[in-house]
Structure formats: C-alpha cells, structure tokens
Amino acid sequence: MDWTDLVEKLGDRSRAVPASEFSADDPGASDCGVYTWWADETAQRVIERALGADASSVICVGKAGGGTSSQTLATRIVGKHLKSRANIGSSTLRKSLTAILMKDKAFAAEHTSSDAVARSPILSDWMREHLKVAIAPVDRPEQVKHAEEAALKYCDPPLNLLGVTRTPARAQLRTLRKALLADGVRDREEELAAGHRVDGDHRRGRSGCGCVGHGSSVPQAAAAAQSRFHVERGA
C-alpha cells in the first residue's frame, strides 16, 4: 500500500495542533491511526543538548489501535501521553522526555521519588507548552502497523527506539532511559528489543509511544514546582 499521502500529512508542521488544544472531538481523533509529535525551538534545543546531536522538530511517531487494540488516537494521545499523571510506563514519549529533562537540575529536584518520576504532572504541563501533535487516521486496523513503519522511515524521529536505525544519539537516549530504571521504571522498548514478553499495550499489539478527556487538575504542590521549573532557553 502507498503511504505517501499519510506520511506527508504527518510530516507537515502546519497540520499539527498545540498539545494543549488537542481534543477527543478533533476530526479523526476517534479512529485508529498514526501520529507525530513536534517540538518547538525550546524543546528541540533541550533534546539536542541531551543527545549531543541535531534533532528534527518531529521528535516521535506513535500509533493508536491496530491488531486487537481498541485504542483510538484520542485515547492514546490524551490518556497515555498528556493526562496530568499519565504513567511513563505506557508512553515512549514521556519516558524519553523524562530521561532527557532529568538532566535539568530544577526538574530533577522535583522528581526524587519513583512515583514522581513515573507520573509527573510537571512533565504533562511542559509537553502542553512545548509540543504539537499531528494525526492521520487509518481506515483498516490491520494496516496501522504498516502505516507507523512508513512514518518512522519518513520522519526518522530521534525519540523512537524501535523500528529505526541505531545512531549515537539513540544510544545516548538509551543510556539516559536506563538511568530511570534505578527508580523502578520499566523500559518496554529495551524489553521488546531483548525479545522479552511484556504486559500491557505491547502484549496486546499496541504501541508503546500514547482514555478520553484531559486529566485532573495539577495539585497545588505540583503547580508550585512547575513555577520553579524553567528549562533553560537558548544555547
């Protein structure tokens, strides 16, 4: 099947909407499909500094649904990625961003427990401020995996670790993610790469990179922490 139209849509920044504005009511959001995450200049510089290499503004590709999964683009993106206390164990994007942002002293100071690392409302706020998302529905669930593979090849996003070529930047990302294991955070991509059986979405054929509706409001303590956390802008 020709995925040219789909990957070109996913690679068009003008089609991406701010993460803070993405809604389950958006056209196509109730379907299965593929999505891309886009970073603004601030987030892009943060990623480049952490990985020691240039990074494209398309930072991650993910899929929703496919196989026996009933996930939709909305349930994946909102529930697994953007919800206030979404678990990084179900989101490649959140885990990679957490590993990268832990290099920032202010962020690390607010994430000294395993629960804070695994379920960070501060990270959710940061994502809503600095990221955009573009979606591309896929008509047939059995084609979602193939569509994702085409998008990965087309975009070559730096924060994906499966289905892409190994690079020094991705090796650095793996190293940063492994540091989170000290806090008891599982790394599904490493387990899959090692051929291990894992529970949750992957075992049912779902993506490791996104429940309808936005999460609960950020607790006052987290909001105070957010005000103290400012990722350095610039070089």
ChimeraX commands (.cxc) that place a marker at each C-alpha (Angstrom):
marker #1 position 0.00,0.00,0.00 radius 0.5
marker #1 position 1.18,3.51,-0.81 radius 0.5
marker #1 position 1.55,5.58,2.38 radius 0.5
marker #1 position 2.93,8.69,0.66 radius 0.5
marker #1 position -0.10,10.87,1.36 radius 0.5
marker #1 position -0.30,9.77,5.00 radius 0.5
marker #1 position 3.36,10.33,5.83 radius 0.5
marker #1 position 3.41,13.69,4.07 radius 0.5
marker #1 position 0.48,14.80,6.21 radius 0.5
marker #1 position 2.25,13.63,9.34 radius 0.5
marker #1 position 5.39,15.44,8.23 radius 0.5
marker #1 position 3.57,18.74,7.62 radius 0.5
marker #1 position 4.02,21.01,10.63 radius 0.5
marker #1 position 1.11,23.21,9.56 radius 0.5
marker #1 position -1.26,20.29,10.30 radius 0.5
marker #1 position 0.00,19.85,13.87 radius 0.5
marker #1 position -2.06,21.36,16.69 radius 0.5
marker #1 position -0.70,22.51,20.06 radius 0.5
marker #1 position -0.81,19.69,22.59 radius 0.5
marker #1 position -2.77,21.99,24.91 radius 0.5
marker #1 position -5.53,22.24,22.29 radius 0.5
marker #1 position -5.75,18.63,21.12 radius 0.5
marker #1 position -9.23,17.24,21.76 radius 0.5
marker #1 position -11.06,13.96,21.50 radius 0.5
marker #1 position -13.54,15.88,19.33 radius 0.5
marker #1 position -10.94,16.72,16.68 radius 0.5
marker #1 position -11.68,15.24,13.21 radius 0.5
marker #1 position -10.30,11.71,13.01 radius 0.5
marker #1 position -9.41,11.53,16.70 radius 0.5
marker #1 position -11.95,8.76,17.33 radius 0.5
marker #1 position -10.26,6.50,14.76 radius 0.5
marker #1 position -7.20,4.30,14.92 radius 0.5
marker #1 position -4.13,5.66,13.19 radius 0.5
marker #1 position -0.67,7.18,13.45 radius 0.5
marker #1 position 0.53,10.44,14.96 radius 0.5
marker #1 position 3.65,12.60,15.12 radius 0.5
marker #1 position 4.89,14.81,17.94 radius 0.5
marker #1 position 6.50,18.14,17.08 radius 0.5
marker #1 position 8.82,20.15,19.33 radius 0.5
marker #1 position 9.09,23.92,19.47 radius 0.5
marker #1 position 12.53,25.55,19.37 radius 0.5
marker #1 position 12.99,25.41,23.13 radius 0.5
marker #1 position 12.16,21.70,23.36 radius 0.5
marker #1 position 14.26,20.94,20.30 radius 0.5
marker #1 position 17.32,22.59,21.87 radius 0.5
marker #1 position 16.77,20.70,25.12 radius 0.5
marker #1 position 16.67,17.40,23.21 radius 0.5
marker #1 position 19.73,18.25,21.14 radius 0.5
marker #1 position 21.78,19.16,24.21 radius 0.5
marker #1 position 20.82,15.94,25.98 radius 0.5
marker #1 position 21.51,13.69,22.99 radius 0.5
marker #1 position 24.56,15.54,21.75 radius 0.5
marker #1 position 23.29,15.72,18.19 radius 0.5
marker #1 position 21.00,17.70,15.93 radius 0.5
marker #1 position 17.35,16.64,16.19 radius 0.5
marker #1 position 14.48,17.17,13.82 radius 0.5
marker #1 position 11.41,19.03,15.03 radius 0.5
marker #1 position 9.42,15.81,14.51 radius 0.5
marker #1 position 10.57,14.07,17.67 radius 0.5
marker #1 position 8.36,10.97,17.95 radius 0.5
marker #1 position 5.99,8.76,15.94 radius 0.5
marker #1 position 3.31,6.64,17.57 radius 0.5
marker #1 position 0.31,4.54,16.67 radius 0.5
marker #1 position -3.12,4.00,18.18 radius 0.5
marker #1 position -5.17,0.87,17.62 radius 0.5
marker #1 position -4.40,-1.89,15.19 radius 0.5
marker #1 position -4.50,-5.62,15.69 radius 0.5
marker #1 position -6.81,-6.43,18.58 radius 0.5
marker #1 position -6.39,-3.00,20.18 radius 0.5
marker #1 position -9.46,-0.78,20.57 radius 0.5
marker #1 position -7.41,2.34,21.24 radius 0.5
marker #1 position -8.17,5.47,19.27 radius 0.5
marker #1 position -5.95,8.41,18.51 radius 0.5
marker #1 position -7.75,10.38,21.22 radius 0.5
marker #1 position -7.50,7.74,23.93 radius 0.5
marker #1 position -3.86,7.18,23.14 radius 0.5
marker #1 position -2.70,10.78,22.90 radius 0.5
marker #1 position -4.72,12.22,25.76 radius 0.5
marker #1 position -4.80,9.26,28.12 radius 0.5
marker #1 position -1.31,7.85,27.68 radius 0.5
marker #1 position 0.69,10.97,26.84 radius 0.5
marker #1 position -0.98,14.16,28.01 radius 0.5
marker #1 position -3.06,13.25,31.07 radius 0.5
marker #1 position -1.77,15.07,34.15 radius 0.5
marker #1 position -0.39,11.95,35.84 radius 0.5
marker #1 position -0.01,9.63,32.85 radius 0.5
marker #1 position 2.37,6.74,33.56 radius 0.5
marker #1 position 5.61,6.82,31.60 radius 0.5
marker #1 position 5.50,3.02,31.52 radius 0.5
marker #1 position 2.81,3.34,28.84 radius 0.5
marker #1 position 4.41,6.13,26.84 radius 0.5
marker #1 position 7.68,6.02,24.97 radius 0.5
marker #1 position 7.47,9.78,24.54 radius 0.5
marker #1 position 7.00,10.53,28.25 radius 0.5
marker #1 position 9.78,8.17,29.25 radius 0.5
marker #1 position 12.23,9.65,26.77 radius 0.5
marker #1 position 11.35,13.23,27.70 radius 0.5
marker #1 position 11.63,12.42,31.41 radius 0.5
marker #1 position 15.06,10.88,30.87 radius 0.5
marker #1 position 16.14,13.98,28.95 radius 0.5
marker #1 position 14.67,16.51,31.37 radius 0.5
marker #1 position 16.21,14.76,34.38 radius 0.5
marker #1 position 19.47,16.33,33.19 radius 0.5
marker #1 position 17.97,19.67,34.23 radius 0.5
marker #1 position 18.72,20.27,37.92 radius 0.5
marker #1 position 15.40,22.00,38.63 radius 0.5
marker #1 position 13.37,19.22,37.03 radius 0.5
marker #1 position 15.42,16.52,38.75 radius 0.5
marker #1 position 14.98,18.24,42.13 radius 0.5
marker #1 position 11.21,17.88,41.80 radius 0.5
marker #1 position 11.43,14.20,40.79 radius 0.5
marker #1 position 13.29,12.41,43.56 radius 0.5
marker #1 position 10.83,9.53,44.11 radius 0.5
marker #1 position 9.83,6.70,41.78 radius 0.5
marker #1 position 6.20,7.90,41.75 radius 0.5
marker #1 position 7.20,11.46,40.88 radius 0.5
marker #1 position 9.32,10.13,38.02 radius 0.5
marker #1 position 6.66,7.74,36.75 radius 0.5
marker #1 position 3.66,10.09,36.97 radius 0.5
marker #1 position 4.73,13.69,36.55 radius 0.5
marker #1 position 2.12,16.47,36.12 radius 0.5
marker #1 position 5.06,18.84,35.63 radius 0.5
marker #1 position 6.07,16.86,32.55 radius 0.5
marker #1 position 2.48,16.98,31.27 radius 0.5
marker #1 position 2.46,20.76,31.59 radius 0.5
marker #1 position 5.81,21.00,29.83 radius 0.5
marker #1 position 4.52,18.88,26.95 radius 0.5
marker #1 position 1.40,21.00,26.57 radius 0.5
marker #1 position 3.55,24.11,26.46 radius 0.5
marker #1 position 6.24,22.96,24.06 radius 0.5
marker #1 position 4.77,20.21,21.83 radius 0.5
marker #1 position 2.32,19.89,18.97 radius 0.5
marker #1 position 0.72,16.73,17.58 radius 0.5
marker #1 position -0.44,15.75,14.10 radius 0.5
marker #1 position -2.72,12.77,13.47 radius 0.5
marker #1 position -3.50,10.60,10.47 radius 0.5
marker #1 position -6.42,8.15,10.77 radius 0.5
marker #1 position -6.06,4.73,9.15 radius 0.5
marker #1 position -9.19,3.05,7.78 radius 0.5
marker #1 position -8.23,-0.56,8.45 radius 0.5
marker #1 position -6.84,-1.54,11.87 radius 0.5
marker #1 position -4.66,-4.24,10.36 radius 0.5
marker #1 position -2.84,-1.57,8.37 radius 0.5
marker #1 position -1.91,0.65,11.33 radius 0.5
marker #1 position 1.41,-1.09,11.97 radius 0.5
marker #1 position 2.44,-0.70,8.34 radius 0.5
marker #1 position 1.44,2.96,8.39 radius 0.5
marker #1 position 3.55,3.50,11.51 radius 0.5
marker #1 position 6.53,1.82,9.86 radius 0.5
marker #1 position 6.21,4.12,6.86 radius 0.5
marker #1 position 6.01,7.18,9.13 radius 0.5
marker #1 position 9.08,6.11,11.06 radius 0.5
marker #1 position 11.04,5.72,7.85 radius 0.5
marker #1 position 9.84,9.07,6.52 radius 0.5
marker #1 position 10.31,11.13,9.70 radius 0.5
marker #1 position 13.20,9.29,11.41 radius 0.5
marker #1 position 12.25,10.83,14.79 radius 0.5
marker #1 position 15.04,10.94,17.40 radius 0.5
marker #1 position 12.98,9.72,20.37 radius 0.5
marker #1 position 11.81,6.45,18.80 radius 0.5
marker #1 position 14.00,3.43,19.57 radius 0.5
marker #1 position 12.17,0.59,17.81 radius 0.5
marker #1 position 11.82,0.23,14.05 radius 0.5
marker #1 position 14.60,2.76,13.39 radius 0.5
marker #1 position 18.33,2.62,12.74 radius 0.5
marker #1 position 20.78,2.77,15.62 radius 0.5
marker #1 position 22.59,6.09,15.93 radius 0.5
marker #1 position 24.89,7.66,18.55 radius 0.5
marker #1 position 22.02,9.95,19.59 radius 0.5
marker #1 position 19.69,6.98,20.15 radius 0.5
marker #1 position 22.45,5.19,22.04 radius 0.5
marker #1 position 22.67,8.23,24.31 radius 0.5
marker #1 position 18.89,8.20,24.76 radius 0.5
marker #1 position 19.01,4.53,25.77 radius 0.5
marker #1 position 21.66,5.39,28.35 radius 0.5
marker #1 position 19.53,8.21,29.78 radius 0.5
marker #1 position 16.45,5.96,29.91 radius 0.5
marker #1 position 18.35,3.21,31.68 radius 0.5
marker #1 position 19.14,5.68,34.46 radius 0.5
marker #1 position 15.41,5.75,35.23 radius 0.5
marker #1 position 15.48,2.01,35.97 radius 0.5
marker #1 position 17.10,2.82,39.30 radius 0.5
marker #1 position 13.71,4.26,40.26 radius 0.5
marker #1 position 11.90,1.07,39.30 radius 0.5
marker #1 position 10.65,2.33,35.93 radius 0.5
marker #1 position 10.41,-0.41,33.34 radius 0.5
marker #1 position 11.68,0.17,29.82 radius 0.5
marker #1 position 9.36,-1.62,27.41 radius 0.5
marker #1 position 11.42,-0.84,24.33 radius 0.5
marker #1 position 14.50,-2.45,25.83 radius 0.5
marker #1 position 12.44,-5.48,26.87 radius 0.5
marker #1 position 10.97,-5.82,23.40 radius 0.5
marker #1 position 14.36,-5.41,21.79 radius 0.5
marker #1 position 15.59,-8.24,24.03 radius 0.5
marker #1 position 12.64,-10.39,22.96 radius 0.5
marker #1 position 11.00,-10.42,26.37 radius 0.5
marker #1 position 7.26,-10.81,26.90 radius 0.5
marker #1 position 5.75,-7.72,28.49 radius 0.5
marker #1 position 2.31,-6.92,29.80 radius 0.5
marker #1 position 0.03,-4.01,28.92 radius 0.5
marker #1 position -0.37,-2.46,25.50 radius 0.5
marker #1 position 2.52,-4.17,23.72 radius 0.5
marker #1 position 1.37,-7.66,24.62 radius 0.5
marker #1 position -1.97,-6.82,23.01 radius 0.5
marker #1 position -0.33,-5.43,19.91 radius 0.5
marker #1 position -0.48,-1.74,20.89 radius 0.5
marker #1 position 2.08,0.98,20.54 radius 0.5
marker #1 position 4.48,1.95,23.30 radius 0.5
marker #1 position 4.91,5.52,22.19 radius 0.5
marker #1 position 0.02,7.35,23.67 radius 0.5
marker #1 position -8.59,7.44,27.83 radius 0.5
marker #1 position -10.55,10.11,26.58 radius 0.5
marker #1 position -10.60,13.58,28.15 radius 0.5
marker #1 position -7.92,15.62,29.85 radius 0.5
marker #1 position -6.60,14.55,33.22 radius 0.5
marker #1 position -7.35,16.09,36.56 radius 0.5
marker #1 position -6.01,19.50,37.51 radius 0.5
marker #1 position -2.42,19.73,38.73 radius 0.5
marker #1 position -2.16,19.61,42.53 radius 0.5
marker #1 position -1.06,22.83,44.20 radius 0.5
marker #1 position 2.31,21.37,45.15 radius 0.5
marker #1 position 2.96,20.33,41.56 radius 0.5
marker #1 position 1.83,23.73,40.31 radius 0.5
marker #1 position 4.30,25.37,42.68 radius 0.5
marker #1 position 7.01,23.06,41.42 radius 0.5
marker #1 position 6.10,23.95,37.85 radius 0.5
marker #1 position 6.65,27.61,38.63 radius 0.5
marker #1 position 10.16,26.74,39.84 radius 0.5
marker #1 position 10.98,24.57,36.83 radius 0.5
marker #1 position 12.12,26.51,33.79 radius 0.5
marker #1 position 14.04,24.70,31.10 radius 0.5
marker #1 position 16.87,26.95,30.04 radius 0.5
marker #1 position 16.08,28.74,26.80 radius 0.5
marker #1 position 18.85,29.23,24.32 radius 0.5
marker #1 position 22.17,27.51,23.97 radius 0.5
marker link #1:1,2 radius 0.2
marker link #1:2,3 radius 0.2
marker link #1:3,4 radius 0.2
marker link #1:4,5 radius 0.2
marker link #1:5,6 radius 0.2
marker link #1:6,7 radius 0.2
marker link #1:7,8 radius 0.2
marker link #1:8,9 radius 0.2
marker link #1:9,10 radius 0.2
marker link #1:10,11 radius 0.2
marker link #1:11,12 radius 0.2
marker link #1:12,13 radius 0.2
marker link #1:13,14 radius 0.2
marker link #1:14,15 radius 0.2
marker link #1:15,16 radius 0.2
marker link #1:16,17 radius 0.2
marker link #1:17,18 radius 0.2
marker link #1:18,19 radius 0.2
marker link #1:19,20 radius 0.2
marker link #1:20,21 radius 0.2
marker link #1:21,22 radius 0.2
marker link #1:22,23 radius 0.2
marker link #1:23,24 radius 0.2
marker link #1:24,25 radius 0.2
marker link #1:25,26 radius 0.2
marker link #1:26,27 radius 0.2
marker link #1:27,28 radius 0.2
marker link #1:28,29 radius 0.2
marker link #1:29,30 radius 0.2
marker link #1:30,31 radius 0.2
marker link #1:31,32 radius 0.2
marker link #1:32,33 radius 0.2
marker link #1:33,34 radius 0.2
marker link #1:34,35 radius 0.2
marker link #1:35,36 radius 0.2
marker link #1:36,37 radius 0.2
marker link #1:37,38 radius 0.2
marker link #1:38,39 radius 0.2
marker link #1:39,40 radius 0.2
marker link #1:40,41 radius 0.2
marker link #1:41,42 radius 0.2
marker link #1:42,43 radius 0.2
marker link #1:43,44 radius 0.2
marker link #1:44,45 radius 0.2
marker link #1:45,46 radius 0.2
marker link #1:46,47 radius 0.2
marker link #1:47,48 radius 0.2
marker link #1:48,49 radius 0.2
marker link #1:49,50 radius 0.2
marker link #1:50,51 radius 0.2
marker link #1:51,52 radius 0.2
marker link #1:52,53 radius 0.2
marker link #1:53,54 radius 0.2
marker link #1:54,55 radius 0.2
marker link #1:55,56 radius 0.2
marker link #1:56,57 radius 0.2
marker link #1:57,58 radius 0.2
marker link #1:58,59 radius 0.2
marker link #1:59,60 radius 0.2
marker link #1:60,61 radius 0.2
marker link #1:61,62 radius 0.2
marker link #1:62,63 radius 0.2
marker link #1:63,64 radius 0.2
marker link #1:64,65 radius 0.2
marker link #1:65,66 radius 0.2
marker link #1:66,67 radius 0.2
marker link #1:67,68 radius 0.2
marker link #1:68,69 radius 0.2
marker link #1:69,70 radius 0.2
marker link #1:70,71 radius 0.2
marker link #1:71,72 radius 0.2
marker link #1:72,73 radius 0.2
marker link #1:73,74 radius 0.2
marker link #1:74,75 radius 0.2
marker link #1:75,76 radius 0.2
marker link #1:76,77 radius 0.2
marker link #1:77,78 radius 0.2
marker link #1:78,79 radius 0.2
marker link #1:79,80 radius 0.2
marker link #1:80,81 radius 0.2
marker link #1:81,82 radius 0.2
marker link #1:82,83 radius 0.2
marker link #1:83,84 radius 0.2
marker link #1:84,85 radius 0.2
marker link #1:85,86 radius 0.2
marker link #1:86,87 radius 0.2
marker link #1:87,88 radius 0.2
marker link #1:88,89 radius 0.2
marker link #1:89,90 radius 0.2
marker link #1:90,91 radius 0.2
marker link #1:91,92 radius 0.2
marker link #1:92,93 radius 0.2
marker link #1:93,94 radius 0.2
marker link #1:94,95 radius 0.2
marker link #1:95,96 radius 0.2
marker link #1:96,97 radius 0.2
marker link #1:97,98 radius 0.2
marker link #1:98,99 radius 0.2
marker link #1:99,100 radius 0.2
marker link #1:100,101 radius 0.2
marker link #1:101,102 radius 0.2
marker link #1:102,103 radius 0.2
marker link #1:103,104 radius 0.2
marker link #1:104,105 radius 0.2
marker link #1:105,106 radius 0.2
marker link #1:106,107 radius 0.2
marker link #1:107,108 radius 0.2
marker link #1:108,109 radius 0.2
marker link #1:109,110 radius 0.2
marker link #1:110,111 radius 0.2
marker link #1:111,112 radius 0.2
marker link #1:112,113 radius 0.2
marker link #1:113,114 radius 0.2
marker link #1:114,115 radius 0.2
marker link #1:115,116 radius 0.2
marker link #1:116,117 radius 0.2
marker link #1:117,118 radius 0.2
marker link #1:118,119 radius 0.2
marker link #1:119,120 radius 0.2
marker link #1:120,121 radius 0.2
marker link #1:121,122 radius 0.2
marker link #1:122,123 radius 0.2
marker link #1:123,124 radius 0.2
marker link #1:124,125 radius 0.2
marker link #1:125,126 radius 0.2
marker link #1:126,127 radius 0.2
marker link #1:127,128 radius 0.2
marker link #1:128,129 radius 0.2
marker link #1:129,130 radius 0.2
marker link #1:130,131 radius 0.2
marker link #1:131,132 radius 0.2
marker link #1:132,133 radius 0.2
marker link #1:133,134 radius 0.2
marker link #1:134,135 radius 0.2
marker link #1:135,136 radius 0.2
marker link #1:136,137 radius 0.2
marker link #1:137,138 radius 0.2
marker link #1:138,139 radius 0.2
marker link #1:139,140 radius 0.2
marker link #1:140,141 radius 0.2
marker link #1:141,142 radius 0.2
marker link #1:142,143 radius 0.2
marker link #1:143,144 radius 0.2
marker link #1:144,145 radius 0.2
marker link #1:145,146 radius 0.2
marker link #1:146,147 radius 0.2
marker link #1:147,148 radius 0.2
marker link #1:148,149 radius 0.2
marker link #1:149,150 radius 0.2
marker link #1:150,151 radius 0.2
marker link #1:151,152 radius 0.2
marker link #1:152,153 radius 0.2
marker link #1:153,154 radius 0.2
marker link #1:154,155 radius 0.2
marker link #1:155,156 radius 0.2
marker link #1:156,157 radius 0.2
marker link #1:157,158 radius 0.2
marker link #1:158,159 radius 0.2
marker link #1:159,160 radius 0.2
marker link #1:160,161 radius 0.2
marker link #1:161,162 radius 0.2
marker link #1:162,163 radius 0.2
marker link #1:163,164 radius 0.2
marker link #1:164,165 radius 0.2
marker link #1:165,166 radius 0.2
marker link #1:166,167 radius 0.2
marker link #1:167,168 radius 0.2
marker link #1:168,169 radius 0.2
marker link #1:169,170 radius 0.2
marker link #1:170,171 radius 0.2
marker link #1:171,172 radius 0.2
marker link #1:172,173 radius 0.2
marker link #1:173,174 radius 0.2
marker link #1:174,175 radius 0.2
marker link #1:175,176 radius 0.2
marker link #1:176,177 radius 0.2
marker link #1:177,178 radius 0.2
marker link #1:178,179 radius 0.2
marker link #1:179,180 radius 0.2
marker link #1:180,181 radius 0.2
marker link #1:181,182 radius 0.2
marker link #1:182,183 radius 0.2
marker link #1:183,184 radius 0.2
marker link #1:184,185 radius 0.2
marker link #1:185,186 radius 0.2
marker link #1:186,187 radius 0.2
marker link #1:187,188 radius 0.2
marker link #1:188,189 radius 0.2
marker link #1:189,190 radius 0.2
marker link #1:190,191 radius 0.2
marker link #1:191,192 radius 0.2
marker link #1:192,193 radius 0.2
marker link #1:193,194 radius 0.2
marker link #1:194,195 radius 0.2
marker link #1:195,196 radius 0.2
marker link #1:196,197 radius 0.2
marker link #1:197,198 radius 0.2
marker link #1:198,199 radius 0.2
marker link #1:199,200 radius 0.2
marker link #1:200,201 radius 0.2
marker link #1:201,202 radius 0.2
marker link #1:202,203 radius 0.2
marker link #1:203,204 radius 0.2
marker link #1:204,205 radius 0.2
marker link #1:205,206 radius 0.2
marker link #1:206,207 radius 0.2
marker link #1:207,208 radius 0.2
marker link #1:208,209 radius 0.2
marker link #1:211,212 radius 0.2
marker link #1:212,213 radius 0.2
marker link #1:213,214 radius 0.2
marker link #1:214,215 radius 0.2
marker link #1:215,216 radius 0.2
marker link #1:216,217 radius 0.2
marker link #1:217,218 radius 0.2
marker link #1:218,219 radius 0.2
marker link #1:219,220 radius 0.2
marker link #1:220,221 radius 0.2
marker link #1:221,222 radius 0.2
marker link #1:222,223 radius 0.2
marker link #1:223,224 radius 0.2
marker link #1:224,225 radius 0.2
marker link #1:225,226 radius 0.2
marker link #1:226,227 radius 0.2
marker link #1:227,228 radius 0.2
marker link #1:228,229 radius 0.2
marker link #1:229,230 radius 0.2
marker link #1:230,231 radius 0.2
marker link #1:231,232 radius 0.2
marker link #1:232,233 radius 0.2
marker link #1:233,234 radius 0.2
marker link #1:234,235 radius 0.2
view
